[in-house]
Amino acid sequence: MQLTFASYNIHKAVGADGRRDPDRILDVIDELEAQVVALQEVDLRLGTRAAVLDRKALAGRGWQVASVPTRPASMGWHGNALLVRDGLDVLSVEAHHLPQVEPRGAIRTSILASGQEICVTSMHLDLSGLRRKQQFAHLCNASRAPGLPAVMLGDCNEWWRPIGGERGLASHWTMVEPGRSFPSRRPMLALDRLLHTPHWRLESAQVHASPLARQASDHLPIKATLALPQD
């Protein structure tokens, strides 16, 4: 089985030109040609924190939304949501509180693909280096179901490779850094990353830097194709 996973901080659908354009974000998501997309910053920051993407529009483009809304009008858990292509089964969605200075969270979703259950976690980590390490340590333990293939991806807010003292990271997770993704017009930092368990074989990884993606958000999306080798 081979799946393409993507991660995209949509910046509340506000592009590099200062315009909020949810349809433009949806078009970039379609460009990714992924089966699973982790989204960050999917809700407005103030007021009801309403979702910036329309659920009916997503459904019309073949997406299921896997999330635990923070508030009734929102889509994401502290801004995190997962899009799963029709044809894959969403078995469960679990919200995670993370050690935090500012509101942060992650969601863990169990998906059935070609008869195989996999675990996928969407995350948006803290700007504080200390908190970020604590969040990594929490997710490395919480996002791995024993024996199941797992993937974590999102906006890590990490300038350097976050491997070292985080217990369980180096031993069970492989980090994929597709390249510089922020800021979108002239990328300088590789903030967006993916981690996977040893079950997977990495086929390809890249930053999606189409002309539309350079305009639609302050981050470029990343994507990686992973395969589960036959036993």
WOUR-V840330 format. One line per field, one symbol per residue. ss: DSSP state (2 for helix, 1 for strand, 0 for the rest). psi: psi as a letter, one per 40 degrees, with the letter a starting at -180 (. if undefined). burial: 1 if it has 16 or more other ideal C-beta (glycine too) atoms within 10 Angstrom, else 0. Layout:
ss: ???
psi: ???
burial: ???
This chain:
ss: 011111111022210000010222222222220001111100100000001000222222001111000000000010011111100011111111100000001111111110011111111100002222222222222200000011111110000000000000222201110000010000001001111100011111111100222222001011111111000
psi: hhihiihhheffehieeehhgdddddddddddfidhhhiifeiidibefiieihddddddefiihhighdideidihfehihhhiidihhdihhihhihidihiiiihhhihhfehhihhhhihiidhddddddddddddddehhheihihhiahefhdihghcehhedddehhhhgdahehiddghdhgdhiiiiiedihhdiiihhfiddddddieiiiiihhiihii.
burial: 001111111111111100001101110110110111111111110000101110000100001111111100011111111111100100001011010000011111111010000111111111010011111111110111000011111111110001000100100010111101111100100111111110110000101100001111111111111101000
